[in-house]
Amino acid sequence: MFSKSRGTSAVSFFLYVLVLLSTIFFAAVSCALLLSQAVRTDHRRTWNKNFNAVVIGAAYVAVALVSVVYCLKRRIAVHRRLQRISKTYRTLGRAELPERVHRFVQQEYTRACLITYESQPKDGFPEGWGKPGTRYAGVRFRTALLDTVREIDALAHLIIPRHPVLRPHARMLHHFRFILPLLQRDEDGLTPLHYYDSAIQLARHASREPTEAECILGTDAASEIKRILEECRQEMLEGSSSHLSDATSAEI
């Protein structure tokens, strides 16, 4: 956009200079031809005391002076008008505008607000996003699921210092295999990590967007995993505190 505007300004300036030079050239040629004609029509055929040549030269000089004065006047008027424009942003009040201008601005603003309101979706909603009016309103399911991976990975590193580094396409079952014994299994023999792995695989590789049910399944499993990791972390902190107090009492 910026380069296009600069290109347009350059073309406009070039055309302006071309027209100006053309005008000066043709004016000079016409002046020279008229002066030569004034000399030829004079009975003495000389410049000396040639009244017609003086009149023609004076006329062209007067036109040139008037043109220069008019251009300078326009330039100064534009410069003064631009100087009166405020350089800082400020809100115009109703008293600073004519009544017709204020009414026109108000009508256009109201029309824009109505168009914006009517253009909002009422019945449908984008695929992969939460429905308006629910707790998932404005939430993209794919992003919400993938954001939980780093949160769980950070907790796992706090509990297991030698926890492997997170790889972009690693399966959750493989990456979090060291915390698998901490998780409880359901009647089908599956842990929250199994459900979480399925949801993450779907969010990563599926051609379609995840549904709300799949997002709920994955986020619930992620919440359960984080809850168990937080409990383990709290137990580790309490065990460290008890060992520290026992060591301190033994030294005393």
Steps between C-alpha positions, in 0.01 A plus 500: 500500500778742594706426186190537281428842650860612445483379140181697438656813651809461280286466185292805596813708563651389166182594310487836680861580404434386141196728466688792657799462269272462197312817591824698544636364171195587292469841669866576419454381138188712454675803651797456267275462194297807589813706559646389168172588327505843666849557359403381151189719485687809613584733211858525630527127576698563819463460876590861562194703608266218402181571692332171407793297632493695826126439542534126425795460739326697774184289458692175538692632799173609663344157439808330649491723809127442552547125464783495756300716743193276462705182561664650808164616633354150461807345659487733800123449542537119502792522742304719742197274482713194579662685790156553657438125513570360846800267514367318808199270513196648669129429494280760336197602700154574367552874548806492270308366201212639296166338579474341155849349526432363849171345390667342195782352711249364751291339227805336340623371836157355579483339155846343548398361840184347355691344211756353742225357720303351211814345347577298813403130477177426685421134438827340388852504639842415358605137504751425774395794718280514809135591467398851607347506846692196630817481710693424181383817320789649304725198569660312214503133593820409315699780665352430844604135480851562371568768762459245778801297379758750621317552830508128579859473377609780738337321796658170402846660495444631854427149626744308280813710434624258232170508315568492121493819297174563319516422129257659252340177374556265795208286613370595842501137611871477422602844623320470836574129549677567831187645661276221372532295827366798694169500312200286589338269248127477431291190443633475144860505624566846358652798680431872441826503303351263241199729445728802497729339241202431272376858526846647427553269203164608363580870551840460331427284200125501426392682184184620672469718807443334841145499632391636835461148642853408395634822649320433828639146508855622441488796740341288775776242461761779505346644817507159667867449405593847630309437822690178568834664417420791732418257782830319444683832504333603824596166659859550387507849651351377827748210513790737442373730774463212748850370420641847545328546836617155618857581399484833678364346821766228491775760473355689797 
